[in-house]
Amino acid sequence: MPSPEGNMAYRVRVVPKKKRRRIQQGKNTKKPYGGQVIENCLTWPLVKERIFCDLPKSMLAELDEISSPSTYPRDAILFVEGREPRGVFVICNGRVKLSASSSHGKSILVRVAESGEMVGLPSCISGQPYELTAQALEPLQANFIPREAFLQFLRQRGEAAVRIAEILSQIYHTTLAEVRYLALSTSTAEKLARFLLDLPASRTQGKGQIRATFTLTHKEIAEMIGASRETVTRLFASFKRKRLVEVRGSTLIIANKTGLEKLLDA
């Protein structure tokens, strides 16, 4: 069973498989650390859409048999940078911060993984130590799949292996985007503009407006682009005044894509 690294004061609540099988489909159950427990994480619509799209139910059932559902409190550590890979975590509910640290104690937020994503995958496949530290940003429900059992499953199920290869490719492209923010930008305004332009667009509206889901805080964005929270907040206010962007709840609207792109050449 997965357990947080180090001598932390919090405790992990494990949801026994037999017990969760008795929960009625669609029935809400309170999570020990707040929120709701999702009965079957691997068949939850969001998880299926982002990770296991188009996989047969029989294959998902096999995967379910080798996974263990658990709940974690906020700030719980799923795995630590430099440690040997134990397996992967499928996030069912909540968000996970993935960060890297230097020997001098400096750290950078690489990205925030959300519900329906898998974390720890590159190291699980390669066998190399975890390259990042994964920490719960809020009460979390996740399924842990041990490395050896997961690799054996992929060897036997080529369709699932191809899907995992696609996810690894997405991680690669996300990492390249992070390199661009830090290495190719000459100002914080340019870094933020690159970050916003690289957000996955959910749909394009008329007059060149692009709409994207936006769940990160200013502090999280600042950690990702190597800036201070105050600077990111100031730049967002400036972008809004110039009508480059609009923020409506969890939705970001890029109202003037051309205007943001001009910042890349400034």
Secondary structure, 3 states (H helix, E strand, C coil): CCCCCCCCCCCCEECCHHHHHCCCCCCCEECCCCCEECCCHHHCHHHHHHCCCCCCHHHHHHHHHCCEEEEECCCCEEECCCCCCCEEEEEEECCEEEEEECCCCCEEEEEEECCCCEECHHHHHHCCCCCCEEEECCCEEEEEEEHHHHHHHHHHCHHHHHHHHHHHHHHHHHHHHHHHHHHHCCCHHHHHHHHHHCCCEEEECHHHCEEEECCCCHHHHHHHHCCCHHHHHHHHHHHHHCCCEEEECCEEEECCHHHHHHHHCC
